[in-house]
């Protein structure tokens, strides 16, 4: 069973010191998760709490230090709080007074990072009628939904989950096979059987492709790369599409006519789960890599590396040969998001196809690296690019080349 943390929505709780962020989080979760004190700055590091929040589902709440902390240590706390923003799907700004410098700063950060958020006016038990006036001012100034609550009395929490569910990006999944494949069409799948192939079964993208082809009442023909030319010759008509494993793409290109549409499983994964246009634009950053630059190889799961592992061995070798640069490679594996410090120095992130990840998970990673200003691409796009066939492999998806992000 996969860890569930990668499937959760991340929600950052932010605001000034002592506005009641920790009290709010405790009231929302119904548990004493964060330490509550009248002393400003009690929360010194982000506190993570996983829970079910109806109707959102599984979420991870992040209670952050106050962004108005002071002194050298305060600045370090602020940096830690800001780092939590990069993985956020949504934010909750907790306040107890009218908008000031710090609230406006948080509003600007959320807008710049494209993080949807709500405002919660806490301490309604103390503010009285003023709380509603404060809420109206935030709705007017920030243009977001605002709630009035009392964390002490646990009042006003009824509709917070519903509103968060409405503003969090849904990232609905797309078709896996190009839409032009229709009933009666023949689709040839090129499936190498090598050391990387699991014994006795196909990998998930191959199974996914076959099932979707059958669902469209088209015909799936599966062949190894060595039998591809023979397979094509035996067909009574050219295939509507050929889909190949990325590592066999050069062999496949030489064996099929130029007018037969061709793509790869990994490129289909990029389109199905991620932001393929961002991935394509990012791949050209390869040409800017220099000695000492860090490239992160990111895997969506944990697996036992092979002797000639595609991500850990082959792609790094191809990159070094292509760029002539002495590059620093880091590997991040798993469904959880890396911490800021683990990726901040990267010049490029190269992700696997993500076959065990949902689109929600992959798009969270895309948004994170976009916010950090780090280009991100995937295995299949990199392989097709370095073998000179990227434009042809993208054509079935209607993706045009646009160099540079």
N, C-alpha and C positions, 0 to 999 in steps of 0.2 A: 504493500500500500504506500502511495506517495505521501510525503508530509503535506499537511493541509495549509501550512502558513503561506505557501506560494499562491494559494487560491484566494486568500483573504484580501479584503479591501483595507488599505492603510488610511487612517484618519488622524491627522495631527490636531492636537488641542493646544492653542497658543494664546498668548496675551501677556499683559504686564504681570510683574510679581504681585502676589497677594490679592489677585482679583477672584481667586477661588477656582483655579483650573483643576487642582487636585481634588477639591471637594466636588466639583462638577463631574469629573471622571468617576469618582467613587459612587456618586448618586446615579450616574448613567449606567454603570456596570452592576450596581447593587452590591459592591464589595469594597472593602477597605484596601485598595490597591496602592494608592499614593499617600505619602505622609502628609498630613494636614497640620498646619501651624500658622499662628498669627505673625510669625517672624518672616519677613520678606526673603525670598530666595531659598526656601526650604528644599524645593526641587532643584537638584544640582545637575542631573543628567536626565536625558529622555527616559521615561518609564513606559514600557510596552506591556499592553494587556490584550490578550486575544479573547474574544467573546462572540456570542451570537447577538446581532442587533436586528430586530424585526423592523421592516421587511427586507433590510439590506442582505442579511445572511451573515456568514463569517467575516469578522472585521478584526483588525488590530488597531487599538487606540494608542496614540503616542502622546503622553503628557510631557510637554517640553518646559524647560526653564524659561523664566520671564525674559522677554527681549529688551527689557529696560534695566537689566542687571548692570552693576557698576564695578569699576576697578578692573585689574588685570584678570583676576579669576572670573569676574562677571563677563568679560569679553569672550573668554574661552567657553563659558556656558552658552553664550549667545551663538557662537559658531556651531556648537553641538546642536542647538535647537534648529538653526537654519539648515544643517545637513539633513535633519529628519524630513524637511520639506520635500527633498528631491524624490523621495519614494512615496509621497502622499497621493492618494486618489481624491481626497477631499480634505477640507480644513474646518475647524470650529474655532472662531475667535471669541474668547470669553472676555467680557468687559464688565465694569461696574460704574462707568461714568461716560460722559460725552466723548466723542472722538478727539483724540489728541495726536501728538507727534508720533507716538509709537503705534497706535492703531492705524494711522494713515500709512506708516511704513509697512506694516503687515499686509494691509490691503494692496499696496503696490507690489509687494513680493508675490502674493497670491495671483494677482492679475498677470504679472510678468511671466510666472511659471505656469500659467494657465491651470491653476488649481482651483476648482470650484469650492466655495465655502459658504458657511452661514455664520451669523453673529448671535451670540447668546449673552443677554444682559442678566448677570447673576446678582444675587443678594436682593431679590425682590422683597424679602422679608424686612430688609433694612431701608431700601430706597423708597418703598411705598409707591405713591402715584408717580414719582419721578421716573421710575423704571420704564413706564410706557412712553414717556417723552424722550428718554434716552434711546429707546428702541426705534422710535419714529425718525430720530436724527440719523441713526446708522442706516436705516433703509433708504433714506433720502440721499445721504452722502456716498454710500458704497453700492447701492442698488442691489442688495442681497436680502434674502429672507432673514428676519430677526426674531428671536424668541426671548421671552422674559421668564426666568426661572428662579427658584430658590433651591440651591443645592442643599441647604440646611434642612428645609422642610420637604425636599424631594417633590417639588411642585413645578409644573410647566414642561415636563419631559415628554408628554404624550405624542406629539407630532414630529419630534426631532428626527427619529429614524426614518419616517416616511419622506421627509424633505431631503435627507441625505441620499436616500435611494433614488430620488428624482434627479439629483444634480450630478451624481457619480457617473462617469462615462460607462456606457453599457458594452461597447466593443463587440457588437454582434458578429458572429462568424460569417464568412463569405463562402461561396462555392469553392471547392478544391480544384476541380477540373474546369478548364476554360469553358465559358458558356456556349461557344459555337459547336461543341460536341453534342450531337443529337442522336435520336433513335436510328439504329441501323449503321451508324458510323463505326469504323474500325480504329481502335486506339492500340498501338503497340507499346508495351512496357518493357524496357530493357533492364533486366535484373541480374547483375553480376553475382555469381556464387564464388566468393573468395573468403579469405580469413575473417573479414569483417561481417560476413553474412551469418545470422544466427542459424544454428543447426536445426533442420526440420521445419523451419517456418520462414515467413517473409517479415520484413520490418513494417512498422506502422504506416508510413507514407504509401508503401506499395499496396498494402491491404486497403487503405483508405481510397486510393485511386481506383482499384478494381471494383470496390463496392459502389462508388459514385458512378462509374461507367455503366455498371449493371442497372443501377437505379434509373439511368436515363435510357435504358433499353438499347444501349450501344453494345459493341462487341469488344471485349478485352483480350488481346493476344499477348502472352508473356513469353519472352525469349531472353537467353543470355546474350551478351554482346558478341560472342564468337559466332552465334547462329543468326544474328540479325539480318545480314545480307540475304542469306538463304530464306529466311522467313518472309522478307519483303518480296522476294522473287516468287514465292509460292502463292502470294495473295492475288486474287483476281482484280483487285483495284488498289490504288495507293492508299495507305492509311490516312485517316483524317488528322491524326496527331501521333507523334512519337514522344514518349516521356522516358528519360534515361536517368540512371544514377549519375551524379555529377562527375565521378571519377572516370567514367567511361565515355564522357561526352565527345572527346576527340575521335575515338574509334567510331562512335555512332555517326558523327558528322561526315566521316569519309564513306560511310556505307549507305546513306540514304540520299535521295535526290534533293536538290536545293529547294524545290518547290513544296516539299513536305514539311509542315510545321513541326518544330522541335523545341522542347523545353526540358527541364530537369525536375526531379522530385523536390529538391531543395528550394528551387525557385518557386515552385507551387506552394511550398510551405511558407516561404517568405510572404507571398501574397495572401495566403489563407490566414496566417496568424499574426503578421506584423505589418509594418509600414514599408512596403516594397519600394516605393519611390524614394524614401529616405535612405533605404539600404543601397539602392543603386547610386544615388548621388554620393553617398559616403564612400563607396568603393574606390572612387578616384583619388581619395586621400592617400591611397597607397603610394602614389607618385611623389608625395611630399614627405614620406618617412625618411628619417636621417639616423645616423649613428647614435645609439643610446636611447632612441625613442621606445616607449613601452607600447606593446600591442597586447590586448587582453583576448585570449581565446575563451569564450564563454559557452559552457555546456548547460543545457536545461535540465539535466539529470546527472546522477552519479553512475559511472560505469567503470569496469575494469579496462584500463587502457591497453590497446593492442600494440604489438611491436611496430607496426606501420600505421599507427592511429592517424586518422585523417586530420583531426584538429590539433593534436599535440605534436605530431611529427611532420606530416606531409605539407600542410599549409604553411607552417613556419619555414620549412625548407624552401618551398616555392617562393615565399615572400623574400627571403634573404637572397635567393638567386635572382629574383626579379629586380629588387631595389639595389642590391650590392651593399646594403647597409648592415651594420652590426646591431641588430634589434634585440630588445629585452622583452621576452614573452612571459606573460603570466596566465595561469589557468584558473578560472572560476567555474566550479561545477555545483549544481544543485538548483532546486526550485526557489530558494529564498533569494532575496535581493542582497547584493554586496553592500557593505558599508562604504561611505563616502571615501574614506582614506584608502580603501582597497582599489579604487578605480580612478581617483582624481588626477593621476599623472598620465593616464592613457591618451595616446594620440589616435587610437583606433580600437574599436571593439568588433570582434568577428564572432558572431553567434552561430551555434549549430542550427539545424532545421527546426528544432524545438518540437519534435513530434510528440513528446510527453507533456508539453505545455499547452494551456488553453490560450486563446487569443487575448483574454483578459490579462493573463500573466505576461505574455510577450509585449503587449502594448504598454503595460506598466513599465517594463524595462526600456522600451523605446522612449517614453515620455521622460524617464529619469535621465537617460543619456542626452536627450535633446536639451533638457534643463541645464545639464552640466556642460553643454557645448562640445560633447565628445561624439564624433562620427561613429555610426554603428551600421554594420552590414552582416551578411550571413555566409556560411560556408559555400553554398552553391553559387552565389553571385561572385564571390571571390575566385572560385575555381574557373567559372566560365569567363570571367574577365581576364585572368592571367593566361588562359588558353585561347583568347581572341575570338570567342563565340558568344559573348554576352548579348550582343544586339540580336542575334538570331534566336537565342534562348528566351529573350523577353518578348519577342514579336507576338507569340500566341496570346499573350496577356494584354496586348495593346499598350505596352510600356515603351515610351520613347526615351532615348538617351538624353540626359540633361547633366552635363559635367559640372561638378562643383556644387557644394552646399553653402 
